[in-house]
Amino acid sequence: MSKAGHGAGVPDFKHQAAAAVANRRLQEIFDRATRQKDDGRRAILPELGDPLAVRELAARIKDHTLENLDRYLEQFVGQVRGRGGQVHFAADGDQAKAVIVDIARRASAKLIVKSKSMVSEEIELNHDLEAAGFEVLETDLGEYILQLAGEKPSHIVTPVAHKSREDVGRLFAEKLGIEYTSDPPALTMVARRVLREKFRTADLGIIGANFAVAETGTVCIVTNEGNGRYCSSRPRVLICLMGLEKLLPRMADLPVFLKLLGKSATGQRITCYTSLITGPKRAGDFDGPEEFHVVLMDNRRSAVLGSDYMPTLRCIRCGACLNACPVYRKIGGHAYEATYPGPIGKVITPLLNSLEVYEHLPQASSLCGACLDACPVRIDIPTHLIHLRQELVRRGRSPLTFRLGFKGWRLGMSSRWLYRWGAMQARWFMWLISRNGWCRWMPSTGGVWTQYRDLPVMPARPFRVRWAALQKELESEDGGDAR
Ligand code: SF4
């Protein structure tokens, strides 16, 4: 995806975003998809009675868990092991993938079915599993479509948000050899037939975790298609790959988040299927895995823990901030060239990867606050973005023109005469290059603004002069009245 001229693997956000903005069809698809979910969220949240109070409660539960993560991790691990499960720790993505490949080999697995998991996208798990010779099948409909298309998700909840049903119809006709149709129920039935057969023959299931309960060692997954339930109950071996931050202290905390997740993600009262998995199959159980493994992955989360950015670990990956974000709505998810797009992605991608490599992301925001307004766990994304920008300046990563511009601005703002002189020069210059009161072109850095927007010329009489004239006028009126 990187533009020629950029180093291999170096994100090229500016050009990707410009290409997305120029793609009218893509914008229509995203605009419709995100608005629908955002409207749904707004409409259903009042059912909570006092939505703000519930969201603040959720934030407090998450903060408490993160502040005591060592204790809750120990409790969770003890509970999983006590119920016959196995726990593996992975410092990073490579370790997590090595552990999972090893479990799959020892289980002599051939076919692996996967439920949707952003954390597996984060470490590109499928790539390593396939390289090790396993057949891997994504079973979430959106992820299955992407797997067929060889593409990456463009949204953390609805990964195929960038495709229309006509796109899916053409893809199924090409890859599955069916007759073209764009009828969603017909397309779903085709995918269902393929997936059902695979569920029956899979040796190993891989799931993520929406939440994990320390008190009982339970992993909770929610889906709208029931595929997570198949993945977790049918194969002989089950692996749950989860980030450290997914823990909740008690089972009693879970409903708070289940109520918020469905509403915030898709405007549903609650997600259709909620599965709670506590250890492997026990004697007398109708179904369930014989082996249950939990892979607890850090991947730089512990570096965020205890830092100013710790509240970002509250994130429940609901996607509400994406749906509310005016930037995401315009450019979609692929332009970010990161696993986590949108507002939360702009913060956690630099934190979990490298601020230098993703230095463009914290800048790609108008700081309008729509993400904070939408977030069910009250993550103050705009403030985190400002802090990341400050960090970039501290590390000397801001462009020379930017630094010189702000130095000049500071100088001008601290001297009345310099400010007036600068404003007069700017006014003259704008008159020179303007037509009908608008500047449609600017040289140098100013061109970044006029590339997408016109700039009105500065008024002939500055505010200061008009204000003084108005005051004089009022004073003379008062004088007249007094007479
Ligand atoms: S930051 Fe908030 S709104 Fe965005 S995905 Fe995470 S929980 Fe949802």
Residues whose N, C-alpha, C, O or C-beta is under 5 A from the ligand:
A	BS01	SF4	C315 I316 R317 C318 G319 A320 C321 I344 C371 A374 C375 P376 V377 I379
